Each structure stands twice: as C-alpha cells, then as structure tokens.
C-alpha cells in the first residue's frame, strides 16, 4: 500500500526546517524594513545640486527595490507559516493537485511547496 502521508517523526523534521527558514526570513524582512524606513546617515545637504538630485534618485530606487524585496519576503513568510499549519494538520507534503506525497528532497529544498515536481511541470506545460 502506498504511503499517503508523512509520519510524525518526518513531520517534525520538516517542521524544524520550516522554523529555521522562517527565522531567517523574518530577520531578512526586518533588515529590509529598516532599510526602507531609515534615512541615510550621509545627507545630501553638503553636495552640489546635481549630485544631490542623483543621490536622491538612487535613494528612491534603492528604497523601491527594498520595498519589492520586503514584499516578496513577507509572502515567503506567509507561505512558511501556512506550511506549519499543514504540519500541524498532518497534511504537509501532500500535493494539492495529485494527492500524492511530494518528495522529501523537494520539501527540504522548498519547504513551503504544495505541488509535486510532476504537477509543477504539468502546470508549466499548460501555460
């Protein structure tokens, strides 16, 4: 009979991986948030107008990029938290399209995965 879910010991292993990635993701998110909210220590008041405009433009661009990265990091955190819920419900590691188990290798690499590699490939072919 084929295995339909991961056993509790395996789920605990995945939970550890998820919690580790979640801690790093939250740390990175906070760094990005601080980069967005902090004004530069090196103000542009002592530079010529031309350089001031260029520096302000670069500052805006880097804050926009940090904002995009922070948004992606926030989504990653949400996906990891959803994975923890699936671990608690003992539905973690089950492909939402095929109902088969997602390989351990895939889950170790992408702990928030909800699709098996085959399901992911099939989705790519349909697009």
N, CA, C and O of each residue as an XYZ file, in Angstrom:
508
protein
N       0.850     -1.186      0.000
C       0.000      0.000      0.000
C       0.893      1.245      0.000
O       1.866      1.320      0.749
N       0.559      2.192     -0.825
C       1.352      3.414     -0.949
C       1.151      4.292      0.289
O       0.080      4.332      0.894
N       2.207      4.974      0.623
C       2.187      5.873      1.765
C       1.344      7.111      1.403
O       1.540      7.718      0.351
N       0.411      7.470      2.288
C      -0.488      8.588      1.981
C      -0.122      9.883      2.708
O      -0.593     10.958      2.336
N       0.705      9.785      3.729
C       1.170     10.991      4.443
C       2.473     10.689      5.140
O       2.841      9.531      5.336
N       3.163     11.741      5.509
C       4.402     11.571      6.263
C       4.080     11.277      7.725
O       3.116     11.811      8.274
N       4.894     10.425      8.353
C       4.678     10.074      9.758
C       5.135     11.228     10.648
O       5.823     12.141     10.193
N       4.746     11.174     11.912
C       5.013     12.268     12.844
C       6.496     12.632     12.928
O       6.827     13.817     12.975
N       7.378     11.665     12.947
C       8.815     11.949     13.016
C       9.303     12.731     11.810
O      10.117     13.645     11.938
N       8.801     12.365     10.638
C       9.165     13.089      9.418
C       8.600     14.508      9.434
O       9.259     15.456      9.008
N       7.378     14.635      9.930
C       6.764     15.956     10.031
C       7.553     16.858     10.977
O       7.693     18.056     10.731
N       8.064     16.278     12.052
C       8.894     17.056     12.991
C      10.179     17.538     12.326
O      10.618     18.665     12.554
N      10.780     16.680     11.503
C      11.985     17.077     10.766
C      11.670     18.266      9.854
O      12.414     19.246      9.824
N      10.563     18.172      9.114
C      10.180     19.262      8.222
C       9.833     20.521      9.003
O      10.139     21.631      8.567
N       9.197     20.350     10.155
C       8.858     21.500     10.996
C      10.124     22.245     11.402
O      10.153     23.475     11.403
N      11.165     21.499     11.746
C      12.441     22.124     12.107
C      13.026     22.920     10.949
O      13.517     24.034     11.137
N      12.972     22.347      9.756
C      13.476     23.042      8.562
C      12.679     24.317      8.318
O      13.246     25.371      8.032
N      11.362     24.211      8.435
C      10.486     25.366      8.198
C      10.756     26.457      9.228
O      10.863     27.630      8.871
N      10.868     26.083     10.499
C      11.112     27.076     11.548
C      12.445     27.784     11.348
O      12.557     28.986     11.589
N      13.445     27.047     10.911
C      14.760     27.643     10.646
C      14.665     28.657      9.503
O      15.182     29.769      9.605
N      14.003     28.263      8.422
C      13.836     29.180      7.275
C      12.973     30.376      7.655
O      13.210     31.492      7.193
N      11.975     30.140      8.496
C      11.082     31.213      8.934
C      11.848     32.252      9.750
O      11.649     33.453      9.568
N      12.712     31.802     10.639
C      13.512     32.728     11.448
C      14.416     33.586     10.561
O      14.523     34.796     10.761
N      15.064     32.957      9.585
C      15.932     33.708      8.669
C      15.120     34.679      7.822
O      15.550     35.807      7.581
N      13.950     34.243      7.372
C      13.103     35.092      6.541
C      12.631     36.319      7.322
O      12.610     37.426      6.783
N      12.257     36.129      8.574
C      11.817     37.257      9.401
C      12.969     38.224      9.655
O      12.779     39.440      9.658
N      14.153     37.681      9.867
C      15.335     38.521     10.073
C      15.609     39.353      8.811
O      15.858     40.555      8.899
N      15.563     38.710      7.647
C      15.774     39.431      6.390
C      14.694     40.475      6.156
O      14.983     41.572      5.677
N      13.457     40.144      6.490
C      12.354     41.084      6.336
C      12.584     42.323      7.194
O      12.373     43.446      6.736
N      13.013     42.121      8.428
C      13.274     43.260      9.312
C      14.408     44.129      8.795
O      14.351     45.354      8.908
N      15.435     43.513      8.230
C      16.544     44.277      7.647
C      16.033     45.139      6.497
O      16.379     46.316      6.390
N      15.209     44.545      5.640
C      14.660     45.289      4.507
C      13.740     46.415      4.966
O      13.772     47.516      4.417
N      12.921     46.130      5.976
C      12.020     47.162      6.508
C      12.815     48.336      7.068
O      12.453     49.495      6.863
N      13.901     48.031      7.776
C      14.744     49.087      8.327
C      15.405     49.890      7.214
O      15.549     51.106      7.332
N      15.808     49.226      6.136
C      16.422     49.924      5.009
C      15.445     50.897      4.371
O      15.833     51.967      3.901
N      14.173     50.516      4.359
C      13.154     51.393      3.777
C      12.881     52.583      4.688
O      12.737     53.710      4.215
N      12.810     52.338      5.986
C      12.397     53.368      6.938
C      13.511     54.306      7.362
O      13.238     55.432      7.778
N      14.747     53.877      7.267
C      15.858     54.717      7.712
C      16.239     55.720      6.648
O      16.291     55.409      5.458
N      16.503     56.931      7.104
C      17.067     57.903      6.169
C      18.574     57.724      6.204
O      19.137     57.277      7.203
N      19.208     58.072      5.119
C      20.656     57.876      5.030
C      21.378     58.749      6.038
O      20.977     59.883      6.301
N      22.443     58.207      6.595
C      23.300     58.954      7.516
C      24.019     60.062      6.750
O      24.208     61.162      7.269
N      24.411     59.772      5.540
C      25.128     60.747      4.720
C      24.114     61.563      3.944
O      23.676     61.168      2.863
N      23.748     62.694      4.501
C      22.747     63.547      3.879
C      23.334     64.236      2.658
O      24.553     64.332      2.515
N      22.465     64.711      1.784
C      22.919     65.345      0.550
C      22.997     66.857      0.671
O      23.179     67.530     -0.344
N      22.870     67.414      1.852
C      22.844     68.863      2.011
C      24.194     69.504      1.717
O      24.258     70.694      1.411
N      25.269     68.734      1.805
C      26.585     69.320      1.597
C      27.135     69.079      0.185
O      28.306     69.360     -0.073
N      26.321     68.571     -0.715
C      26.793     68.317     -2.069
C      26.166     69.297     -3.042
O      25.203     69.985     -2.704
N      26.698     69.361     -4.226
C      26.167     70.279     -5.233
C      24.776     69.819     -5.674
O      24.445     68.645     -5.509
N      23.956     70.712     -6.230
C      22.590     70.348     -6.623
C      22.520     69.164     -7.577
O      21.621     68.330     -7.465
N      23.459     69.083     -8.515
C      23.435     67.971     -9.473
C      23.618     66.642     -8.766
O      22.867     65.696     -9.004
N      24.607     66.571     -7.904
C      24.855     65.327     -7.187
C      23.718     65.025     -6.214
O      23.387     63.863     -5.983
N      23.129     66.062     -5.652
C      22.012     65.875     -4.715
C      20.847     65.186     -5.424
O      20.252     64.258     -4.877
N      20.519     65.634     -6.637
C      19.422     65.029     -7.401
C      19.733     63.575     -7.710
O      18.872     62.706     -7.571
N      20.983     63.306     -8.135
C      21.376     61.932     -8.465
C      21.319     61.038     -7.230
O      20.847     59.904     -7.305
N      21.795     61.542     -6.103
C      21.787     60.739     -4.878
C      20.369     60.486     -4.397
O      20.051     59.383     -3.951
N      19.510     61.504     -4.485
C      18.116     61.310     -4.074
C      17.437     60.289     -4.973
O      16.672     59.449     -4.498
N      17.716     60.360     -6.277
C      17.145     59.389     -7.217
C      17.605     57.980     -6.902
O      16.801     57.048     -6.922
N      18.878     57.811     -6.612
C      19.411     56.492     -6.259
C      18.796     55.996     -4.961
O      18.505     54.808     -4.816
N      18.599     56.911     -4.020
C      17.999     56.541     -2.748
C      16.565     56.052     -2.942
O      16.154     55.061     -2.338
N      15.810     56.749     -3.785
C      14.423     56.350     -4.054
C      14.402     54.979     -4.723
O      13.596     54.121     -4.363
N      15.294     54.773     -5.705
C      15.348     53.479     -6.384
C      15.694     52.361     -5.420
O      15.077     51.296     -5.470
N      16.662     52.574     -4.546
C      17.045     51.506     -3.623
C      15.935     51.235     -2.610
O      15.752     50.094     -2.187
N      15.196     52.268     -2.220
C      14.078     52.060     -1.310
C      12.940     51.308     -2.010
O      12.269     50.477     -1.398
N      12.732     51.605     -3.294
C      11.704     50.877     -4.044
C      12.091     49.407     -4.184
O      11.255     48.516     -4.032
N      13.360     49.168     -4.472
C      13.836     47.788     -4.594
C      13.715     47.065     -3.249
O      13.288     45.911     -3.194
N      14.089     47.742     -2.184
C      13.958     47.153     -0.848
C      12.492     46.865     -0.539
O      12.169     45.863      0.098
N      11.613     47.747     -0.995
C      10.176     47.534     -0.794
C       9.683     46.293     -1.522
O       8.908     45.509     -0.974
N      10.139     46.115     -2.768
C       9.749     44.921     -3.526
C      10.293     43.658     -2.859
O       9.596     42.650     -2.749
N      11.543     43.731     -2.419
C      12.138     42.570     -1.749
C      11.427     42.268     -0.430
O      11.216     41.105     -0.085
N      11.064     43.311      0.296
C      10.345     43.126      1.564
C       8.982     42.483      1.316
O       8.540     41.633      2.089
N       8.326     42.891      0.240
C       7.024     42.309     -0.091
C       7.174     40.824     -0.425
O       6.376     40.000      0.023
N       8.184     40.491     -1.201
C       8.437     39.077     -1.533
C       8.766     38.278     -0.272
O       8.315     37.145     -0.105
N       9.554     38.883      0.604
C       9.927     38.204      1.845
C       8.701     37.984      2.714
O       8.573     36.938      3.351
N       7.798     38.958      2.748
C       6.559     38.830      3.516
C       5.707     37.681      2.979
O       5.133     36.917      3.754
N       5.623     37.559      1.652
C       4.872     36.450      1.060
C       5.523     35.109      1.390
O       4.831     34.127      1.662
N       6.850     35.072      1.364
C       7.583     33.854      1.711
C       7.275     33.445      3.155
O       7.072     32.265      3.443
N       7.243     34.422      4.050
C       6.921     34.168      5.466
C       5.507     33.585      5.576
O       5.283     32.634      6.325
N       4.567     34.151      4.838
C       3.192     33.638      4.865
C       3.126     32.201      4.359
O       2.400     31.379      4.918
N       3.880     31.894      3.307
C       3.902     30.528      2.779
C       4.495     29.554      3.806
O       4.009     28.433      3.961
N       5.535     29.986      4.494
C       6.143     29.130      5.521
C       5.185     28.917      6.690
O       5.092     27.812      7.226
N       4.476     29.967      7.084
C       3.509     29.835      8.177
C       2.368     28.902      7.780
O       1.877     28.134      8.608
N       1.947     28.966      6.523
C       0.909     28.056      6.041
C       1.426     26.618      6.053
O       0.674     25.687      6.340
N       2.708     26.440      5.742
C       3.312     25.103      5.786
C       3.292     24.555      7.211
O       3.061     23.363      7.414
N       3.532     25.415      8.192
C       3.477     24.981      9.600
C       2.065     24.525      9.977
O       1.901     23.572     10.739
N       1.056     25.203      9.446
C      -0.334     24.801      9.694
C      -0.570     23.415      9.098
O      -1.207     22.566      9.722
N      -0.054     23.189      7.885
C      -0.208     21.876      7.252
C       0.514     20.796      8.050
O       0.033     19.666      8.128
N       1.664     21.125      8.644
C       2.363     20.159      9.502
C       1.473     19.815     10.690
O       1.304     18.643     11.026
N       0.907     20.830     11.321
C       0.041     20.607     12.490
C      -1.193     19.783     12.118
O      -1.661     18.968     12.913
N      -1.719     19.998     10.907
C      -2.898     19.254     10.439
C      -2.540     17.886      9.862
O      -3.416     17.099      9.505
N      -1.255     17.622      9.780
C      -0.723     16.368      9.224
C      -1.084     16.190      7.741
O      -1.237     15.072      7.249
N      -1.215     17.329      7.049
C      -1.454     17.295      5.600
C      -0.235     17.802      4.841
O      -0.272     17.932      3.618
N       0.835     18.086      5.555
C       2.055     18.617      4.946
C       2.668     17.586      4.003
O       2.721     16.395      4.308
N       3.128     18.069      2.858
C       3.829     17.197      1.920
C       2.932     16.459      0.953
O       3.407     15.621      0.187
N       1.637     16.754      0.972
C       0.705     16.112      0.048
C       0.420     17.101     -1.086
O      -0.021     18.224     -0.845
N       0.675     16.671     -2.313
C       0.459     17.522     -3.488
C      -1.013     17.892     -3.586
O      -1.884     17.024     -3.516
N      -1.284     19.160     -3.746
C      -2.683     19.610     -3.790
C      -3.361     19.292     -5.114
O      -4.580     19.417     -5.228
N      -2.591     18.883     -6.113
C      -3.209     18.507     -7.394
C      -3.336     16.997     -7.565
O      -4.369     16.502     -8.015
N      -2.285     16.270     -7.204
C      -2.305     14.823     -7.443
C      -2.723     14.022     -6.219
O      -3.191     12.890     -6.347
N      -2.558     14.600     -5.037
C      -2.861     13.877     -3.805
C      -1.741     12.940     -3.381
O      -1.846     12.276     -2.350
N      -0.672     12.879     -4.162
C       0.482     12.036     -3.831
C       1.444     12.799     -2.941
O       1.365     14.022     -2.823
N       2.352     12.068     -2.318
C       3.358     12.719     -1.483
C       4.375     13.457     -2.344
O       4.816     12.957     -3.379
N       4.733     14.641     -1.904
C       5.814     15.409     -2.527
C       7.113     14.806     -2.011
O       7.205     14.455     -0.835
N       8.103     14.681     -2.861
C       9.356     14.036     -2.453
C      10.033     14.808     -1.313
O       9.943     16.032     -1.220
N      10.705     14.052     -0.461
C      11.415     14.667      0.662
C      12.467     15.649      0.173
O      12.670     16.705      0.772
N      13.139     15.292     -0.930
C      14.181     16.172     -1.473
C      13.599     17.532     -1.846
O      14.194     18.572     -1.564
N      12.434     17.511     -2.480
C      11.786     18.771     -2.867
C      11.381     19.571     -1.626
O      11.578     20.785     -1.573
N      10.822     18.895     -0.641
C      10.382     19.592      0.565
C      11.559     20.151      1.360
O      11.437     21.193      2.006
N      12.682     19.470      1.314
C      13.862     20.011      2.002
C      14.376     21.254      1.299
O      14.854     22.187      1.944
N      14.277     21.264     -0.024
C      14.740     22.418     -0.799
C      13.720     23.559     -0.785
O      14.088     24.730     -0.693
N      12.437     23.205     -0.879
C      11.351     24.192     -0.920
C      10.310     23.758      0.108
O       9.301     23.148     -0.248
N      10.549     24.070      1.378
C       9.681     23.530      2.435
C       8.231     24.003      2.392
O       7.379     23.417      3.060
N       7.938     25.030      1.635
C       6.557     25.508      1.541
C       5.851     24.982      0.290
O       4.744     25.422     -0.024
N       6.477     24.048     -0.427
C       5.903     23.513     -1.663
C       4.564     22.834     -1.401
O       4.380     22.143     -0.399
N       3.636     23.050     -2.330
C       2.329     22.386     -2.253
C       2.070     21.540     -3.495
O       1.030     20.891     -3.612
N       3.024     21.556     -4.416
C       2.911     20.767     -5.640
C       4.118     19.854     -5.790
O       5.244     20.238     -5.473
N       3.875     18.658     -6.271
C       4.985     17.760     -6.585
C       5.668     18.285     -7.847
O       5.127     19.144     -8.543
N       6.836     17.771     -8.128
C       7.565     18.213     -9.318
C       6.759     17.899    -10.574
O       6.704     18.716    -11.493
N       6.131     16.717    -10.624
C       5.320     16.353    -11.794
C       4.160     17.325    -11.989
O       3.905     17.761    -13.112
N       3.465     17.666    -10.926
C       2.344     18.611    -11.017
C       2.834     19.976    -11.456
O       2.177     20.650    -12.250
N       3.975     20.385    -10.948
C       4.561     21.686    -11.325
C       4.918     21.692    -12.809
O       4.656     22.672    -13.507
N       5.511     20.609    -13.289
C       5.868     20.508    -14.713
C       4.618     20.524    -15.583
O       4.605     21.180    -16.625
N       3.578     19.822    -15.181
C       2.321     19.813    -15.935
C       1.700     21.205    -16.012
O       1.126     21.572    -17.037
N       1.810     21.968    -14.948
C       1.283     23.336    -14.935
C       2.072     24.198    -15.910
O       1.498     25.021    -16.623
N       3.389     24.009    -15.941
C       4.233     24.792    -16.845
C       3.901     24.484    -18.291
O       3.909     25.389    -19.126
N       3.608     23.233    -18.611
C       3.271     22.835    -19.986
C       1.960     23.461    -20.433
O       1.804     23.795    -21.607
N       1.017     23.625    -19.516
C      -0.297     24.160    -19.865
C      -0.244     25.660    -20.159
O      -1.115     26.195    -20.845
N       0.758     26.317    -19.648
C       0.854     27.784    -19.838
C       1.423     28.141    -21.164
O       1.568     29.323    -21.476
